[in-house]
Amino acid sequence: MCLSVSLPVTAQAQCGGNFSSFVAGLKAEVQRHGLSAAQADAFFKGVRQDSRVLKADRAQGVFRMSFLDFANRVISQNRLTNGARMAQKYDAIFDRAERDYGVSRGVLLAFWALETDFGQVQGDFNTRDALVTLAHDCRRPQLFRPQVIAAAELFKRGDFDPARTIGAWAGEVGQVQMLPDDILRNGVDGDGDGHVDLKGSSADALMSGARMIAGMGWRRGEPWLQEIAVPAEMDWSKTGLNRSLSTAEWARMGVKPRSGAFAGGQGSVLLPMGRKGPAFIAYPNFKVLFEWNKSFVYVTTAAYFATRLEGAPRVDPQSPEPGLSVAQMKALQQKLQAQGFDVGPIDGILGEKTREAVQSVQKRLGLPADAWPTPALLQRL
């Protein structure tokens, strides 16, 4: 699920209020972006608020799961088998995507699988209604209002049917789930039929996804994630995505690849469930994937899945210390916030801001600073 945005917002705080009046404002705005009055009327004809969209927006519970729980849930043997089959079926497309954009087939396969099960489950929400509903809602209007304008531009070009285009609840469309603005900027006619059809054409979807990832800063020919073994004792405060060392420096500290050799260059030691759980070296390309999805657990799982699809062994789960329940995580976030840390929303999700705060507190208390919050840490606070 890619939630990026680049179009300008003319009235960023404009949201809420009477829905009909809000839609009238959107009609005026799409006309300022080049639609005729008749086109604007046609695009918004029959538009309605979708309560299911708001319910889904408020209930993203999967991102509260631990890495192992989420990975075990979404990386099945069936998906690995289908991934191998799709890699063979679209071998020429994956080769072209890597040649043109430098993006590995494992990464494209992983997102294709996690987003839509290789195109089989693309969502059943009316895309226009979902985008207008989220633009009207005042939680993230700065993200979704521009996407309404982008969808209207696609409609003007003949590539979007406002009454019949369906997709995910957050307005993403197609087999790799791209928002309208991303389609405008990165859509590729991969099958050469003269149209960009991310719903019906796997070639279009994969080439468009590769172009988008490349545009996010992907570094051609470089890895993204590698499983490692860490020593029983080390300076855990050096771990985390905001700290990077050369692989030679990590090796001197006792960090070893679980298989193969280090790729070289710089990397961060990633401990998604603390020092006693699975461990990885995250190379610079790993951070690029947060431009696709902001969730730490989703990106880590997708990146790991991509390595599995390219032949890496199943991760060693190790024996992580028990984590926190959702209620405990919210309590922890409240305590951290009260101490002046920016943890973002109090949502029970162990995201990067909460991890950074936990690591700082662990270091202050003289605990192993591995950024994994435990009931014992919560009690100490």
C-alpha positions in Angstrom: 0.0 0.0 0.0 1.8 3.1 -1.2 0.8 6.3 0.5 3.0 8.9 -1.1 1.9 12.3 -2.4 3.4 15.1 -4.6 0.5 17.2 -5.9 0.0 20.6 -4.4 -2.9 21.1 -1.9 -4.7 24.4 -2.4 -6.6 24.3 0.8 -4.7 21.8 3.0 -6.9 22.3 6.0 -10.2 22.2 4.0 -12.0 19.2 5.3 -15.1 18.2 7.2 -18.4 20.1 7.2 -21.3 19.5 5.0 -20.5 16.8 2.5 -22.3 18.3 -0.5 -20.5 21.6 0.1 -17.2 19.8 0.4 -17.8 18.1 -3.0 -18.7 21.4 -4.5 -15.3 22.7 -3.4 -13.6 19.7 -5.0 -15.5 20.3 -8.2 -14.1 23.8 -8.3 -10.6 22.6 -7.6 -10.5 19.9 -10.3 -11.7 22.6 -12.8 -8.8 24.7 -11.8 -6.6 21.7 -12.6 -8.0 21.5 -16.1 -11.3 19.6 -16.1 -14.3 21.3 -17.7 -17.5 21.9 -15.7 -19.1 19.0 -17.5 -16.2 16.7 -16.8 -16.2 17.7 -13.1 -19.9 17.0 -12.9 -19.4 13.6 -14.6 -16.5 12.7 -12.3 -18.4 13.4 -9.1 -21.8 12.1 -10.2 -23.2 9.8 -7.6 -20.3 10.3 -5.2 -21.0 9.3 -1.6 -19.3 8.9 1.8 -18.4 5.3 2.5 -18.5 4.5 6.2 -16.7 1.2 5.6 -13.6 3.2 4.5 -13.5 5.2 7.8 -14.0 2.0 9.7 -11.0 0.4 7.9 -8.9 3.5 8.4 -9.4 3.3 12.2 -8.8 -0.4 12.5 -5.4 -1.2 11.0 -4.7 -3.8 13.7 -2.3 -5.9 11.7 0.4 -3.3 12.2 0.2 -3.9 16.0 1.5 -7.4 15.5 5.1 -8.4 16.1 7.4 -9.1 13.2 7.2 -12.9 13.7 3.5 -12.9 14.1 2.9 -10.8 11.0 5.5 -12.7 8.9 4.0 -16.0 9.9 0.6 -14.8 9.0 1.4 -13.4 5.5 4.3 -15.6 4.3 2.8 -19.0 3.6 4.2 -21.9 1.6 1.5 -21.3 -0.9 2.7 -17.7 -1.4 6.3 -18.8 -1.8 5.2 -21.5 -4.3 3.1 -19.0 -6.2 5.9 -16.5 -6.1 8.2 -19.0 -7.8 5.6 -19.7 -10.4 5.0 -16.0 -11.1 8.7 -15.4 -11.3 8.9 -18.0 -14.1 5.8 -16.9 -15.9 6.8 -13.3 -16.0 10.5 -13.9 -16.2 11.0 -11.5 -19.2 9.1 -8.7 -17.4 11.1 -9.1 -14.3 14.3 -9.0 -16.3 13.1 -5.9 -18.1 12.2 -4.2 -14.8 15.6 -4.9 -13.4 17.3 -3.8 -16.6 15.3 -0.5 -16.8 14.9 0.4 -13.2 17.4 -1.7 -11.2 14.7 -3.2 -8.9 15.1 -6.9 -8.0 12.4 -9.4 -8.8 12.2 -10.5 -5.2 11.1 -7.0 -4.1 8.5 -6.7 -6.8 7.2 -10.3 -6.1 6.9 -9.6 -2.4 4.9 -6.4 -2.8 2.8 -8.0 -5.5 2.0 -10.9 -3.1 1.4 -8.9 0.0 -0.7 -6.2 -1.7 -3.1 -8.3 -3.8 -2.0 -12.0 -3.7 -0.5 -11.6 -7.2 -3.5 -9.6 -8.4 -6.2 -11.9 -7.1 -7.5 -9.7 -4.3 -7.5 -6.0 -5.4 -10.2 -4.7 -3.1 -13.9 -3.9 -3.5 -14.2 -0.3 -2.5 -15.2 2.3 -5.0 -12.0 4.2 -5.5 -13.4 7.7 -6.1 -15.7 7.4 -3.1 -12.9 6.1 -0.9 -10.7 9.0 -1.8 -13.4 11.7 -1.4 -14.4 10.1 2.0 -10.8 10.2 3.3 -10.3 13.7 1.9 -13.4 14.9 3.7 -12.3 13.2 6.9 -10.0 15.5 8.8 -7.4 12.9 9.9 -5.2 13.0 6.8 -6.8 15.5 4.2 -3.3 16.6 3.1 -2.7 13.1 1.8 -6.0 12.3 0.2 -7.3 15.6 -1.3 -4.5 15.6 -3.9 -5.3 12.0 -4.8 -8.9 13.1 -5.7 -7.4 15.6 -8.0 -5.1 13.0 -9.5 -8.0 10.6 -10.0 -9.9 13.3 -11.8 -6.9 13.9 -14.1 -6.9 10.1 -14.9 -10.6 10.4 -15.7 -10.0 13.3 -18.1 -7.4 11.1 -19.9 -9.8 8.2 -20.2 -8.0 5.9 -17.7 -10.4 6.0 -14.7 -14.1 5.2 -14.5 -15.4 6.9 -11.3 -18.5 4.7 -11.1 -16.7 1.4 -11.7 -13.1 1.6 -10.6 -12.7 -0.4 -7.4 -9.7 -1.0 -5.2 -8.4 -0.9 -1.6 -10.1 1.1 1.1 -7.4 3.8 1.0 -7.8 4.5 -2.7 -5.0 2.4 -4.1 -5.7 0.7 -7.5 -4.4 -2.3 -9.3 -2.2 -5.4 -8.7 0.5 -3.5 -6.8 -1.9 -1.0 -5.2 -0.8 2.5 -6.4 -2.6 5.7 -5.6 -3.8 7.9 -8.5 -0.9 10.4 -8.2 1.6 7.5 -8.3 -0.1 6.2 -11.5 0.1 9.6 -13.1 3.8 9.9 -12.4 5.0 6.3 -12.7 2.5 4.4 -14.8 4.2 2.3 -17.5 2.6 0.5 -20.5 4.4 -2.8 -19.8 2.5 -4.9 -22.4 2.6 -2.4 -25.2 -1.1 -2.0 -25.8 -1.1 1.7 -25.5 -2.8 1.9 -22.1 -1.6 1.8 -18.5 -3.9 -0.8 -16.9 -2.7 -1.7 -13.4 -5.8 -3.8 -12.7 -5.8 -6.1 -15.7 -2.2 -6.2 -16.9 0.4 -7.8 -14.7 3.1 -6.4 -17.0 1.9 -2.8 -16.6 1.6 -3.3 -12.8 5.1 -4.7 -12.3 6.8 -2.2 -14.6 5.0 0.7 -12.9 5.9 -0.7 -9.5 9.5 -1.0 -10.5 9.6 2.6 -11.9 8.0 3.9 -8.7 10.5 2.1 -6.4 13.4 3.3 -8.5 12.1 6.9 -8.2 12.0 6.5 -4.4 15.8 6.2 -4.5 16.4 2.5 -5.0 20.1 1.7 -5.6 20.7 -0.6 -8.5 22.5 -3.8 -7.8 22.5 -3.4 -4.0 20.9 -5.7 -1.4 18.2 -4.5 1.0 18.2 -7.0 3.9 20.3 -9.9 5.2 19.8 -12.2 8.2 22.6 -12.1 10.7 23.6 -13.7 14.1 24.5 -11.3 16.8 26.7 -12.0 19.9 25.2 -12.4 23.3 26.7 -9.1 24.4 27.5 -5.9 22.4 26.7 -2.2 22.4 23.0 -2.5 21.6 22.7 1.3 21.5 24.4 1.2 18.1 21.6 -0.9 16.6 18.5 0.6 14.9 17.8 2.2 11.6 19.1 5.6 12.6 22.6 4.2 13.2 24.8 2.8 10.4 28.2 1.3 10.4 30.3 -0.6 7.8 29.8 -4.3 7.6 33.5 -4.6 8.6 32.8 -2.7 11.8 29.8 -4.9 12.6 32.0 -8.0 12.0 34.5 -6.7 14.5 31.7 -6.5 17.0 30.9 -10.1 16.5 28.0 -9.8 14.0 28.0 -12.5 11.4 25.9 -13.3 8.3 23.7 -16.3 8.9 24.5 -17.5 5.4 26.9 -16.3 2.8 29.0 -13.2 3.2 28.3 -9.6 4.0 27.6 -7.5 0.9 29.9 -4.8 2.1 29.2 -1.1 2.4 27.1 0.4 5.2 24.3 -1.2 7.1 22.2 -0.9 10.2 21.6 -3.8 12.6 17.9 -4.3 12.8 16.4 -6.2 15.8 12.6 -6.2 15.2 12.0 -8.1 18.4 15.0 -7.2 20.4 18.5 -8.7 20.9 17.1 -12.2 21.7 14.9 -12.3 18.5 15.6 -12.4 14.8 18.3 -10.1 13.5 19.2 -8.5 10.2 21.5 -6.1 8.5 19.4 -3.5 6.8 21.2 -2.0 3.8 20.4 1.5 2.4 17.8 0.1 0.0 15.8 -1.1 3.0 14.9 2.4 4.0 13.7 3.2 0.5 10.8 0.7 1.1 9.3 3.0 3.8 8.3 5.3 0.9 6.0 2.5 -0.2 4.5 1.9 3.3 5.3 3.6 6.5 4.7 0.6 8.8 7.8 -0.9 10.3 6.4 -4.4 10.7 5.0 -4.4 7.1 8.3 -3.1 5.5 10.4 -5.5 7.5 8.2 -8.4 6.6 8.1 -7.4 2.9 11.9 -7.0 2.8 12.4 -10.4 4.5 9.8 -12.0 2.2 11.7 -10.6 -0.8 14.9 -12.4 0.4 13.0 -15.7 0.8 11.6 -15.4 -2.8 15.2 -15.1 -4.0 16.4 -18.2 -2.1 17.2 -17.1 1.5 16.5 -19.6 4.3 13.6 -19.2 6.7 14.5 -16.8 9.5 15.7 -18.2 12.8 13.1 -17.0 15.3 15.5 -17.2 18.2 13.8 -16.7 21.6 12.6 -13.1 21.9 11.5 -11.7 25.2 7.7 -11.3 25.5 6.5 -8.0 24.2 3.6 -5.8 25.2 -0.1 -6.1 24.5 -1.8 -3.2 22.7 -3.1 -1.8 25.9 0.4 -2.0 27.5 2.0 -0.4 24.3 -0.4 2.5 24.6 0.4 2.9 28.3 4.1 2.9 27.4 3.6 5.5 24.7 1.8 7.7 27.1 4.6 7.4 29.6 7.2 8.1 27.0 5.2 11.1 25.7 4.9 12.5 29.3 8.8 12.3 29.4 9.0 14.5 26.4 9.5 11.9 23.7 7.8 12.2 20.3 6.2 8.8 19.8 3.6 10.0 17.3 0.0 9.0 17.9 -0.9 6.9 21.0 -1.9 3.9 18.8 -0.4 0.8 20.4 1.9 0.3 17.3 5.6 -0.1 17.9 6.7 2.2 15.1 10.1 3.8 14.5 9.5 6.8 16.8 8.4 4.6 19.7 11.4 2.3 19.1 13.8 5.3 19.3 12.2 6.5 22.5 12.4 3.0 24.0 16.1 2.8 23.1 16.9 6.1 24.7 15.1 5.2 27.9 16.8 1.8 28.0 20.2 3.5 27.7 19.4 6.0 30.4 18.3 3.2 32.8 21.4 1.1 32.1 19.4 -1.6 30.3 20.4 -3.3 27.0 19.3 -0.7 24.5 17.8 -2.9 21.8 14.6 -0.9 21.3 12.3 -3.8 22.3 9.9 -2.8 25.0 9.0 -5.5 27.6 6.6 -5.6 30.6 9.7 -5.1 32.8 10.6 -1.9 31.1 7.0 -0.6 31.3 7.0 -1.4 35.1 10.3 0.5 35.5 8.7 3.6 33.9 
